[in-house]
Amino acid sequence: MKKARNYNANNPCHYCGEVGHWSPDCPIKAKATSARNQYCQPIATVASMGNVPTLEEYDALLDLGATHLVVGNISLFTLLKPTDMVLSVALSHWFKLNGIGEIILSTTNGSIKKNVLYCKHITGTILSLGHLLKGNFELHFQHENFTISKAYILL
């Protein structure tokens, strides 16, 4: 006989963000397991960010703790597919993501960035330092400002 799991109504499922069940029992996770999203690498089903200050629509925040690039402006996407992922912000807030897709960065050659998360609850853009460094981008800091470049292309 399988022992019943006692869940705390204050703690959401780590997969979908809903309360009432744990991640292993998540009905959304069960559906997603059978048909994994082709645009999402299976590294995580929860994206996370640290404390996020108030952003304006065209602001960008470089977050050292972010696991993904997150954009709140749907018009930036050239390709967008639905996703069942949730976004954890500052380890206390959860938002359902509205999609995952591709954006074109405003550079001289129009670089395409894939696996970008869209969350309509986020204003501005959250840049993941880890993803930028994996993509061989260079970051240059001067006082409170920073520039991001890659092979002589300035973002």
N, C-alpha and C positions, 0 to 999 in steps of 0.2 A: 504494500500500500504506500503510495506516495504521500509524503508529509506536506500539508498545506503551507504555503508561504505567507508569512505575516508581513504586510507592507505598511509603510508609514504614509498616511495621506498627504503629508507635507513634502515628501520627496518624490519627484517625478521619475518616470522611467528614463533611463539614460539613453534610450534609443529614440523615442518619439516625443519625450517631454511631457506626456500626459500622466496623470496620477491614477492609481487604481491597480497597477500591476508593475512587476519588475521587468527588466530588459529581456531575460530569457523567455518570459511569457508574453512578450509584446506581439499583438496581432499584426501590426504594421511591419515589424521586423520579419515575421514569418512570410508575409507576402513578398517582401524585398529580397529575402534569401533565395527564393525560387527564380526570381528574375532580376538579377543585379543590374543597376543602372550602368549602361555602357560608357557613360561619360565620367563616372566617379571612380577613382581608384579605391580599392577596398581597404584603405588605410584607417578609415574612421567613419562612423556614422554620426558623430557629434563633432561639429567644429567648435572651437573655443577662442575666446578673446579675453584679455584682462580688463581692468577698469577702463571704461571708454568715456572720455569727456564729450560734451555737447559739440556736435559737428554741424557745419553748414553744408548745403548741397554739394558745393564744389571743393570742400576740404578733403584732405587725405590725411589719415593717421597711420603712422608707422608703428605697428604693435609688435613688440618683441615676443609676446606670448601667443600671437594668433597662429592658428594652424592652417588657415586658408585666406585667400584674397576674397573679401566680401564687399559687394557693391549694392547700394540702395537705389540706383537709378536704372530702371529697366531699359531706357532708351540707349544705353551703352552696349547692350548685348546684340551680337549678330546671330547668335544661336543660343536658344534657351530650352532646356528640357526640365520636366518636373522632377522633384527629388523628395524622398521621405526623410531627409536629414533634418536635424534640429541644430540651432545655434545656441551655444552656452556663452553668456556674456557675464564677465566678472564672477563666475561660479555661483551666481544667485538668480539670474534671469535666463529664461529659455524662450526662443522664438522659433517657430516653424519656418524653415527655408522655403522660398517660393520657386526656386529653380537652380540649376547649375548649367553653365554654358561657356561661351566664348565672348571676349570683348577684344576690340582693336585698340591698342594703346596709341595715344597721340604722339607718334614719333615720325621722323622723316620717312621711315619705311613702313609705318603702320603695323608694328609688331602685334601678332595675335597672342593672347593669353588664354589658355584653356583651363577648364575646371574651376572657373570663377563662380562663387556662390552669390545668388541674388536673394536679398532679404528686404522686403518692403518696409520693415521696421527700422532699418538702419539708414541714417542720413549721411551722405558723403561716401567715402571709400576707406576701407580698412586694409592696409597693406601688411602682408605677412613677411617679416624680415627673413625667416627661414626659406620661404619659397623664392624670394628674390635672390638670396645667396646661392640656392641650388641652381637657379637659372643663370648663374654667372654675372649677375648685376653687381655693380659697385655702388656703394653708398658713401657720400661725402657730407660731413656735418660741419656747419659753421654757425656757431651760436645756437639760435632756436630754429634754424632752417636746415634742410637737407636737400641734396640732389641725388637722383638715381640715374646711373648711366650704364650702358652695355656696349662695348666695342665702339666707342666714340659716338654713341647715340644718346642724347640727353632726353630724359623723360620729364 
